[in-house]
Amino acid sequence: MSDDIIIRKANESDLEDVLKLIQMPSIDDGDIMERHDANAVYQSILDDSNYFQIVASTEAEVVGMVTLVIIVQMTHEGSTTAFVDDLIVSDNVNDKDERLNIANELLEFTISLAQEYGCYKTIIDNDYLTELTETASQNFDFIKNKNSFLRI
């Protein structure tokens, strides 16, 4: 991974860059919600102790993101499952290997965070950049199941 990219939990100041990622043509056809709605949704994510927006950032901007939700279950003796969604890397990252490196680093951080929460299972489900998601998921021994990837 490039030395100038940092993987971290998102904060309030990342909203504009997150919206830029979502606005890419390959993501939701470039559609984004109204600014007021986006602020409310983003704040609810940041306020939820089991919901994480994780970003890959340079000094100048956010170049990737992934969402992690920790699900507490009544089954499996109350254990937790990690649900990973929206693995996105900016179209501005032109180099295919660099895009994969960023995706790998985002997943590595996310898996580590899920392990901190004691998750016995991690599920990746991503409607975007499916080829990139599949390649990155294989690097962490996920098993493909239709459009999802499972790691126990």
C-alpha positions as CSV (number, residue, x, y, z in Angstrom):
1,M,0.0,0.0,0.0
2,S,1.1,3.5,-0.6
3,D,2.8,5.1,2.4
4,D,0.5,8.1,2.1
5,I,-2.7,6.2,2.6
6,I,-4.1,5.8,6.1
7,I,-6.9,3.4,7.0
8,R,-9.1,4.6,9.9
9,K,-12.6,5.0,11.3
10,A,-14.4,7.9,9.6
11,N,-15.2,11.1,11.4
12,E,-17.6,14.0,10.8
13,S,-15.1,15.8,8.6
14,D,-15.1,12.9,6.1
15,L,-18.7,13.3,4.9
16,E,-17.9,15.4,1.8
17,D,-15.3,12.9,0.6
18,V,-17.6,9.9,1.3
19,L,-20.3,11.6,-0.7
20,K,-17.8,12.1,-3.6
21,L,-17.1,8.4,-3.5
22,I,-20.8,7.5,-3.6
23,Q,-21.4,10.0,-6.4
24,M,-19.1,8.0,-8.8
25,P,-21.0,6.7,-11.8
26,S,-20.2,3.1,-10.8
27,I,-21.9,3.6,-7.4
28,D,-25.7,4.0,-7.4
29,D,-25.5,5.5,-10.9
30,G,-24.0,8.6,-9.3
31,D,-27.1,9.4,-7.3
32,I,-26.7,10.6,-3.7
33,M,-29.2,11.7,-1.1
34,E,-30.0,15.3,-0.3
35,R,-27.4,17.0,1.9
36,H,-29.7,17.3,4.9
37,D,-30.6,13.6,4.7
38,A,-26.9,12.6,4.2
39,N,-25.9,14.6,7.3
40,A,-28.6,12.8,9.4
41,V,-27.7,9.3,8.1
42,Y,-24.0,9.9,8.4
43,Q,-24.4,11.2,12.0
44,S,-26.5,8.2,12.9
45,I,-23.7,5.9,11.6
46,L,-21.0,7.7,13.6
47,D,-23.2,7.7,16.8
48,D,-23.9,3.9,16.6
49,S,-21.4,1.9,18.6
50,N,-21.9,-1.1,16.4
51,Y,-21.8,0.7,13.0
52,F,-18.6,1.9,11.4
53,Q,-17.6,3.8,8.3
54,I,-14.0,3.0,7.6
55,V,-12.0,5.1,5.2
56,A,-8.8,5.0,3.3
57,S,-7.4,8.6,3.2
58,T,-4.6,10.6,1.9
59,E,-3.6,14.0,3.3
60,A,-5.9,15.5,0.6
61,E,-8.9,13.2,0.4
62,V,-10.7,10.0,1.1
63,V,-9.9,7.4,-1.6
64,G,-11.8,4.4,-0.4
65,M,-14.4,3.3,2.2
66,V,-16.1,0.3,3.6
67,T,-19.0,-0.1,6.0
68,L,-19.0,-2.5,9.0
69,V,-22.0,-3.4,11.1
70,I,-21.6,-5.6,14.2
71,I,-24.7,-7.7,14.6
72,V,-25.5,-9.1,18.1
73,Q,-27.4,-12.3,17.8
74,M,-29.7,-14.2,20.0
75,T,-28.4,-17.4,18.4
76,H,-24.9,-18.7,18.9
77,E,-25.1,-17.8,22.6
78,G,-25.3,-14.1,21.9
79,S,-22.2,-13.9,19.8
80,T,-21.7,-11.3,17.1
81,T,-21.5,-11.4,13.3
82,A,-19.7,-8.8,11.2
83,F,-21.5,-7.6,8.2
84,V,-19.3,-5.7,5.7
85,D,-20.8,-3.7,2.8
86,D,-20.0,-0.9,0.4
87,L,-16.4,-1.6,-0.3
88,I,-15.5,1.3,-2.6
89,V,-12.3,2.6,-4.0
90,S,-12.2,5.9,-5.9
91,D,-12.1,5.9,-9.7
92,N,-9.3,8.4,-9.3
93,V,-7.0,5.6,-8.2
94,N,-6.1,4.5,-11.7
95,D,-3.5,1.8,-11.0
96,K,-5.3,-1.6,-10.7
97,D,-2.8,-3.0,-8.2
98,E,-3.1,0.1,-6.0
99,R,-6.9,-0.2,-6.1
100,L,-6.6,-3.8,-4.9
101,N,-4.0,-2.8,-2.2
102,I,-6.5,-0.1,-0.9
103,A,-9.3,-2.7,-0.9
104,N,-7.1,-5.2,0.9
105,E,-6.1,-2.7,3.6
106,L,-9.7,-1.6,4.1
107,L,-10.7,-5.3,4.6
108,E,-7.7,-6.0,6.8
109,F,-8.7,-3.1,9.1
110,T,-12.3,-4.2,9.1
111,I,-11.6,-7.8,9.9
112,S,-9.3,-6.8,12.7
113,L,-12.1,-4.5,14.1
114,A,-14.6,-7.3,13.8
115,Q,-12.3,-9.6,15.7
116,E,-12.0,-7.0,18.5
117,Y,-15.8,-7.3,18.8
118,G,-15.5,-11.1,19.0
119,C,-17.3,-11.8,15.7
120,Y,-17.4,-15.5,15.0
121,K,-18.4,-14.8,11.4
122,T,-17.8,-12.1,8.8
123,I,-20.0,-11.6,5.8
124,I,-19.1,-9.4,2.9
125,D,-21.9,-8.3,0.6
126,N,-21.2,-5.6,-1.9
127,D,-23.2,-4.5,-4.9
128,Y,-20.4,-2.3,-6.1
129,L,-17.0,-3.1,-7.7
130,T,-17.8,-6.7,-7.5
131,E,-14.6,-7.9,-9.2
132,L,-12.5,-5.9,-6.9
133,T,-14.5,-7.1,-3.9
134,E,-14.1,-10.8,-5.0
135,T,-10.4,-10.5,-5.5
136,A,-9.8,-8.8,-2.2
137,S,-12.1,-11.2,-0.3
138,Q,-10.1,-14.2,-1.7
139,N,-7.0,-12.7,-0.1
140,F,-8.6,-13.2,3.3
141,D,-9.9,-16.7,2.7
142,F,-13.5,-15.8,2.3
143,I,-15.8,-18.4,0.6
144,K,-17.9,-17.1,-2.2
145,N,-21.7,-17.7,-1.8
146,K,-23.6,-16.1,-4.7
147,N,-22.9,-12.3,-4.3
148,S,-21.7,-12.6,-0.7
149,F,-18.4,-13.8,0.8
150,L,-18.3,-15.7,4.1
151,R,-15.4,-16.1,6.5
152,I,-15.9,-18.2,9.6
